[in-house]
Amino acid sequence: MILLDRIEVSRTGGAGTIELWQGDLTEPADDERLDLLVVSAFPDDYAPLPDTLIGALAKRGVSVAALAERKAEDLRANFSCWISEVLPQSVNVPYGRILCFEPDERGRAAELVGGIFRSLAPFVAGPDAIRTVAMPVVSTGDVGESIDDVLPALVATATEWLLAGLPLDRLKIVERSPQKAEALAALFANERERLVKTAGETSPDSREEYDVFISYCQQNASAVDLFVEHLRASDPELRVFRDIQEIDVGVAWQQAIYDAIEDCRKIVALYTPEYLASKMCQEEYNIARLREREEGGVLVPIYFMEADLPNYYRITNYVDCREADQEQLQKAAADLAGAIGRG
């Protein structure tokens, strides 16, 4: 393994690093065992084809297909991924677990990379202490995405997540081909320079502060209208933000959402089936969870309509207002306004 370049991202709680390496992801290194290896696959397709990461793992005795049969947690319905059980120390690869990313759709590079970090967030920000992650330059092999698009998106999105508080200490991006690695090194250096130039451009003083940020799916707008009415009845002066749905889909999702919710005193997540299926809502919820993890008492989930809630959404206590129980919803709004204490 050869380290080509690295970016250090300063943040509260210590720096995180993004590294570019050339070498074999499956090759054991002396005294190095990272927490997680990310692989990507078409849904339910784990064939160990030549010149693929899944194929290279198979040569070392690790069958992704076999791991898929006994998944530790399956979040494909909401986060397009599953995670394996802890690999035994005897396994001849330097990782504690494998996360398999299986998107139903293949979009532009920014969307693809955003999906990978949505997949990582439940585990990196969860209780399992996953802090070091390795991955290839995803989808630049058989899928055919351009490295010119994927690597900059990967570096930019990783940086945004680290700045937002994702407790990831190290991201190791690895390219096996020396020829491709040379091109990637130039792209990586360009992205590092861009990040240096743009650092600090957004001033916290230029952002408007809000009391409540409402994370919701556009299809549930009428429910949000009703909840806001109850909030206004409890305190007409509350400053409520609810228009994040206007953000364009792309690599800037994380930073744009982070800028909008960073200074909100409370973040309401309105659980519905549509909310759980929305990528934008997943993005909002993940970043809200990071604030909740650091500060506590910030995230206020409201279970509005019956849905199949993954454990990731059950970790934070929610207010149960199923099925759109108006009395409970009104009480939730009054309690929230009272907790903010502006009235």
C-alpha positions as a printed NumPy array, in Angstrom:
array([[  0.   ,   0.   ,   0.   ],
       [  1.288,   3.469,  -0.92 ],
       [ -0.137,   6.644,   0.637],
       [ -0.541,   9.222,  -2.142],
       [ -2.179,  12.156,  -0.374],
       [ -4.338,  13.088,   2.597],
       [ -6.691,  15.834,   3.739],
       [ -7.11 ,  16.677,   7.42 ],
       [-10.509,  18.109,   8.372],
       [-10.559,  20.076,  11.623],
       [-13.741,  19.761,  13.674],
       [-15.017,  19.75 ,  17.224],
       [-13.75 ,  16.656,  19.012],
       [-10.624,  16.16 ,  16.898],
       [ -9.578,  16.038,  13.268],
       [-10.715,  13.465,  10.729],
       [ -8.621,  12.455,   7.724],
       [ -9.43 ,  11.544,   4.125],
       [ -6.636,   9.537,   2.533],
       [ -5.862,   8.395,  -1.008],
       [ -3.908,   5.136,  -1.375],
       [ -2.696,   2.913,  -4.188],
       [ -2.71 ,  -0.81 ,  -3.546],
       [ -4.852,  -3.87 ,  -2.86 ],
       [ -7.775,  -3.236,  -0.493],
       [ -7.822,  -6.883,   0.521],
       [ -4.108,  -7.085,   1.345],
       [ -3.489,  -7.386,   5.111],
       [ -1.203,  -4.673,   6.458],
       [  1.004,  -4.994,   9.531],
       [ -0.874,  -4.062,  12.727],
       [ -3.714,  -2.412,  10.777],
       [ -7.314,  -3.518,  11.065],
       [ -9.898,  -0.922,  10.061],
       [-13.427,  -1.049,  11.401],
       [-15.246,  -1.239,   8.069],
       [-14.789,  -1.991,   4.374],
       [-17.399,  -0.613,   1.951],
       [-18.231,  -2.652,  -1.136],
       [-20.901,  -1.9  ,  -3.719],
       [-23.09 ,  -4.36 ,  -5.583],
       [-26.186,  -4.567,  -7.694],
       [-29.144,  -5.636,  -5.512],
       [-28.722,  -9.256,  -4.372],
       [-25.848,  -9.822,  -6.823],
       [-22.656, -10.891,  -5.055],
       [-20.994, -12.878,  -7.854],
       [-17.198, -12.904,  -7.278],
       [-16.311, -11.664, -10.75 ],
       [-12.667, -11.159, -11.742],
       [-11.241,  -7.661, -11.259],
       [-13.917,  -6.712,  -8.718],
       [-13.547,  -6.098,  -5.001],
       [-16.058,  -8.863,  -4.241],
       [-13.957, -11.194,  -6.395],
       [-10.745, -10.174,  -4.598],
       [-12.375, -10.818,  -1.224],
       [-13.453, -14.281,  -2.402],
       [ -9.839, -15.128,  -3.246],
       [ -8.996, -14.425,   0.395],
       [-11.777, -16.663,   1.633],
       [-14.399, -13.994,   2.333],
       [-17.69 , -14.639,   0.545],
       [-19.923, -11.574,   0.407],
       [-22.777, -13.858,  -0.644],
       [-22.319, -15.93 ,   2.528],
       [-22.161, -12.78 ,   4.672],
       [-25.392, -11.588,   3.034],
       [-27.178, -14.708,   4.272],
       [-26.502, -13.737,   7.888],
       [-26.573,  -9.937,   7.828],
       [-26.105,  -8.226,  11.189],
       [-28.495,  -5.465,  10.096],
       [-30.382,  -4.98 ,   6.85 ],
       [-31.197,  -1.345,   6.012],
       [-31.685,  -1.771,   2.277],
       [-35.306,  -0.584,   2.404],
       [-34.284,   2.813,   3.782],
       [-30.528,   3.227,   3.352],
       [-29.679,   0.882,   0.443],
       [-27.205,  -1.088,   2.512],
       [-26.592,  -3.949,   4.9  ],
       [-23.765,  -4.623,   7.324],
       [-22.119,  -7.93 ,   8.091],
       [-21.497,  -9.576,  11.419],
       [-18.092,  -8.926,  12.957],
       [-15.512, -10.86 ,  10.967],
       [-13.394, -13.287,  12.995],
       [ -9.789, -12.301,  13.638],
       [ -8.71 , -15.352,  11.65 ],
       [-10.15 , -13.911,   8.423],
       [ -7.359, -12.872,   6.084],
       [ -8.591,  -9.316,   5.434],
       [ -7.829,  -6.266,   7.608],
       [-11.398,  -5.243,   8.478],
       [-13.813,  -5.737,  11.328],
       [-16.963,  -5.681,   9.186],
       [-18.151,  -5.25 ,   5.625],
       [-20.871,  -2.83 ,   4.562],
       [-22.512,  -3.59 ,   1.224],
       [-24.057,  -0.639,  -0.614],
       [-26.838,  -1.714,  -2.998],
       [-28.585,   1.275,  -4.586],
       [-31.78 ,   0.519,  -6.498],
       [-30.981,   3.284,  -8.96 ],
       [-27.749,   4.572, -10.442],
       [-27.677,   8.343, -10.784],
       [-25.019,  10.956, -11.268],
       [-21.855,  10.737,  -9.186],
       [-22.968,  13.263,  -6.558],
       [-26.164,  11.324,  -5.861],
       [-24.298,   8.011,  -5.781],
       [-21.732,   9.285,  -3.277],
       [-24.44 ,  10.931,  -1.188],
       [-26.119,   7.537,  -0.983],
       [-22.937,   5.919,   0.319],
       [-22.664,   8.386,   3.182],
       [-26.341,   8.005,   4.006],
       [-25.557,   4.293,   4.265],
       [-22.582,   4.896,   6.538],
       [-24.283,   7.357,   8.891],
       [-26.46 ,   4.894,  10.872],
       [-23.372,   2.833,  11.737],
       [-20.662,   5.466,  12.118],
       [-22.93 ,   7.63 ,  14.285],
       [-24.401,   4.621,  16.062],
       [-23.336,   2.692,  19.167],
       [-20.899,   0.295,  17.44 ],
       [-17.927,   2.704,  17.416],
       [-17.105,   2.403,  13.707],
       [-14.489,   5.088,  13.265],
       [-12.183,   3.906,  10.46 ],
       [-13.491,   3.073,   6.989],
       [-11.931,   1.954,   3.699],
       [-13.522,   1.937,   0.254],
       [-12.603,   1.813,  -3.427],
       [-13.368,   4.66 ,  -5.818],
       [-16.894,   3.294,  -6.089],
       [-18.662,   2.537,  -9.377],
       [-15.688,   3.369, -11.597],
       [-15.284,  -0.275, -12.606],
       [-18.073,  -2.328, -14.183],
       [-20.674,   0.378, -13.514],
       [-18.63 ,   2.742, -15.672],
       [-18.77 ,   6.026, -13.744],
       [-15.952,   8.454, -14.519],
       [-13.206,   8.902, -11.925],
       [-13.252,  12.595, -12.881],
       [-16.763,  12.78 , -11.425],
       [-16.674,  10.254,  -8.591],
       [-13.468,  11.153,  -6.748],
       [-14.176,  14.903,  -6.369],
       [-17.727,  14.088,  -5.253],
       [-16.391,  11.539,  -2.773],
       [-13.848,  13.932,  -1.26 ],
       [-16.263,  16.884,  -1.13 ],
       [-19.077,  14.865,   0.436],
       [-16.775,  13.227,   2.983],
       [-15.481,  16.661,   3.977],
       [-19.011,  18.02 ,   4.402],
       [-20.016,  15.095,   6.597],
       [-16.913,  15.444,   8.766],
       [-17.543,  19.168,   9.182],
       [-21.153,  18.397,  10.102],
       [-19.891,  16.248,  12.961],
       [-19.764,  12.716,  11.58 ],
       [-17.511,  10.917,  14.118],
       [-15.355,   9.282,  11.464],
       [-11.649,   9.443,  12.26 ],
       [-10.296,   8.072,   9.012],
       [-11.556,   7.436,   5.486],
       [ -9.159,   5.448,   3.324],
       [ -9.876,   5.597,  -0.446],
       [ -7.929,   2.962,  -2.37 ],
       [ -7.241,   2.434,  -6.082],
       [ -5.535,  -0.778,  -7.156],
       [ -4.294,   0.311, -10.606],
       [ -1.082,   2.395, -10.512],
       [ -2.117,   4.139, -13.738],
       [ -5.529,   5.155, -12.414],
       [ -4.012,   6.085,  -9.055],
       [ -1.755,   8.627, -10.77 ],
       [ -4.783,  10.366, -12.303],
       [ -6.665,  10.166,  -9.012],
       [ -3.766,  11.787,  -7.167],
       [ -4.016,  14.851,  -9.411],
       [ -7.779,  15.035,  -8.866],
       [ -7.341,  14.622,  -5.116],
       [ -4.771,  17.425,  -4.985],
       [ -7.096,  19.714,  -6.955],
       [ -9.925,  18.968,  -4.539],
       [ -7.682,  19.62 ,  -1.536],
       [ -6.724,  23.014,  -2.978],
       [-10.368,  23.848,  -3.654],
       [-11.285,  23.022,  -0.069],
       [ -8.504,  25.253,   1.243],
       [ -9.721,  28.166,  -0.907],
       [-13.383,  27.787,   0.073],
       [-12.782,  27.192,   3.797],
       [-14.544,  29.794,   5.895],
       [-16.504,  31.353,   3.048],
       [-19.798,  30.743,   4.851],
       [-19.921,  32.841,   7.986],
       [-22.148,  31.665,  10.847],
       [-23.084,  35.315,  11.376],
       [-24.702,  35.402,   7.912],
       [-27.188,  32.63 ,   8.7  ],
       [-30.579,  33.336,  10.144],
       [-31.389,  31.58 ,  13.395],
       [-34.611,  29.616,  13.891],
       [-36.328,  28.102,  16.868],
       [-37.671,  25.041,  15.077],
       [-36.489,  23.203,  11.984],
       [-39.124,  20.807,  10.635],
       [-37.789,  17.813,   8.746],
       [-40.625,  16.37 ,   6.675],
       [-41.529,  14.859,   3.332],
       [-43.228,  17.174,   0.856],
       [-46.028,  14.636,   0.481],
       [-46.905,  15.271,   4.12 ],
       [-47.11 ,  19.055,   3.794],
       [-50.71 ,  19.194,   5.051],
       [-49.652,  17.447,   8.276],
       [-46.864,  19.991,   8.712],
       [-49.352,  22.828,   8.165],
       [-51.441,  21.462,  10.992],
       [-48.488,  21.036,  13.321],
       [-47.281,  24.579,  12.609],
       [-50.779,  25.873,  13.401],
       [-50.566,  24.178,  16.789],
       [-47.09 ,  25.659,  17.337],
       [-48.327,  29.148,  16.46 ],
       [-51.28 ,  28.75 ,  18.807],
       [-48.836,  27.921,  21.614],
       [-46.404,  30.695,  20.723],
       [-47.049,  33.047,  17.777],
       [-43.444,  34.317,  17.901],
       [-41.765,  31.004,  17.142],
       [-39.404,  31.138,  14.15 ],
       [-40.056,  27.997,  12.118],
       [-37.994,  26.758,   9.177],
       [-39.653,  24.263,   6.851],
       [-38.463,  24.963,   3.303],
       [-35.321,  22.829,   3.047],
       [-37.07 ,  20.754,   0.369],
       [-36.119,  23.473,  -2.111],
       [-32.444,  22.423,  -1.992],
       [-31.212,  20.913,  -5.251],
       [-30.243,  17.258,  -5.163],
       [-26.477,  17.006,  -5.426],
       [-23.144,  16.979,  -3.715],
       [-23.956,  20.053,  -1.6  ],
       [-26.884,  18.427,   0.227],
       [-25.05 ,  17.929,   3.495],
       [-23.549,  21.397,   3.777],
       [-26.741,  23.17 ,   2.702],
       [-28.82 ,  21.242,   5.22 ],
       [-26.2  ,  21.684,   7.92 ],
       [-26.187,  25.447,   7.353],
       [-29.976,  25.523,   7.711],
       [-30.249,  23.455,  10.892],
       [-27.021,  24.251,  12.734],
       [-28.468,  27.093,  14.797],
       [-32.031,  25.796,  15.213],
       [-32.885,  25.218,  18.847],
       [-35.044,  22.176,  18.101],
       [-35.351,  19.858,  15.1  ],
       [-38.661,  18.088,  14.547],
       [-38.638,  14.925,  12.42 ],
       [-42.101,  13.935,  11.234],
       [-42.098,  10.145,  10.829],
       [-44.339,   8.834,   8.055],
       [-43.852,   6.107,   5.426],
       [-43.035,   8.837,   2.901],
       [-40.466,  10.358,   5.265],
       [-38.633,   7.067,   5.644],
       [-38.508,   6.625,   1.85 ],
       [-37.159,  10.133,   1.143],
       [-33.419,  10.546,   0.553],
       [-33.591,  14.215,   1.472],
       [-35.318,  13.378,   4.755],
       [-32.669,  10.76 ,   5.487],
       [-30.032,  13.442,   4.951],
       [-31.767,  15.829,   7.335],
       [-32.303,  13.158,   9.948],
       [-28.696,  11.97 ,   9.833],
       [-27.344,  15.479,  10.399],
       [-29.928,  16.104,  13.129],
       [-28.75 ,  12.905,  14.818],
       [-25.2  ,  14.254,  14.817],
       [-26.342,  17.352,  16.705],
       [-28.393,  15.206,  19.069],
       [-25.341,  13.042,  19.721],
       [-23.215,  16.072,  20.619],
       [-25.738,  18.234,  22.461],
       [-28.741,  16.14 ,  23.49 ],
       [-32.316,  17.372,  23.638],
       [-32.195,  18.849,  20.123],
       [-33.993,  16.212,  18.042],
       [-37.748,  15.799,  18.564],
       [-39.129,  12.945,  16.425],
       [-42.905,  12.791,  16.042],
       [-44.342,   9.454,  14.949],
       [-47.206,  10.779,  12.821],
       [-48.321,   7.847,  10.657],
       [-47.762,   4.114,  11.11 ],
       [-44.558,   2.962,   9.383],
       [-41.997,   0.2  ,   9.627],
       [-39.423,   2.067,  11.712],
       [-35.84 ,   0.748,  11.494],
       [-33.978,   0.553,  14.814],
       [-31.94 ,   3.575,  13.743],
       [-35.078,   5.723,  14.041],
       [-36.151,   4.145,  17.334],
       [-32.929,   4.996,  19.172],
       [-34.137,   8.526,  19.925],
       [-37.34 ,   8.7  ,  21.951],
       [-40.248,   9.867,  19.831],
       [-43.636,  11.443,  20.527],
       [-46.327,   9.003,  19.447],
       [-49.095,  10.822,  17.557],
       [-50.298,   7.897,  15.422],
       [-52.575,   7.943,  13.459],
       [-52.494,  11.73 ,  13.177],
       [-53.975,  11.938,  16.698],
       [-54.917,  15.603,  16.955],
       [-54.981,  15.729,  20.73 ],
       [-51.492,  14.227,  20.962],
       [-50.226,  16.448,  18.144],
       [-51.53 ,  19.564,  19.86 ],
       [-49.91 ,  18.489,  23.133],
       [-46.608,  17.791,  21.321],
       [-46.657,  21.283,  19.842],
       [-47.418,  22.875,  23.205],
       [-44.665,  20.873,  24.92 ],
       [-42.177,  21.877,  22.214],
       [-43.077,  25.558,  22.48 ],
       [-42.743,  25.336,  26.248],
       [-39.328,  23.669,  26.   ],
       [-38.101,  26.437,  23.724],
       [-39.391,  28.926,  26.276],
       [-40.064,  31.968,  24.133],
       [-43.634,  32.419,  25.341]])
